[in-house]
Amino acid sequence: MINSTLCYLERGDEYLMLHRVKKEHDLNRDKWIGVGGKFEEGESPEDCVLRETREETGLTLTDYRYRGLVTFVSDQWPTEYMHLFTAAGWTGTPHACDEGELAWIKKADLLSLPLWEGDKIFLKLLETGRPFFSLKLKYEGEKLVLAVLDGERLV
């Protein structure tokens, strides 16, 4: 079981996205995702999102919100509990990321990028301002076979 964070830095009508193209054996290879990563020993979700954002972007979050918990179940990878954040404020100067290419992407263009199917669900929830949510996503390979939002089946 893995605990991780994912954060979408928001600038007007854009999110800072990471195109995962630099690591060979990356389960997110070639996908566009937010920034984040796995918890280190003793970290809270907030500790992790602050550290991972700083490591991947060079930015220090000053205004961020814990938006939801996403449970990923896969037939190929361990179960992952991903703590989802958005951020509207930060300080610092961005730097290159060793896990992929960072780019500001218009929210209206996100769904045309190579994304996980489940990411499309939670990105819509973020955009509609849904209060804190729990989303379970089950994959067989890259195919989404189950999505349950706050106990209600979507897929």
Buried (B, 14 or more C-beta within 10 A) or exposed (E): EEBBBBBBBBEEEBBBBBBBBBEEEEBBEEBBBBBBBEBEEEBEBBEBBBBBBBBBBBBEBEEBBBBBBBBBBBEEEEEBBBBBBBBEEBEEEBEEBEBBEBEEBEBEEBEEBEBBBBBBBBBEBBEEEBEEBEBBBBBEEEEBEBBBBEEEEEE
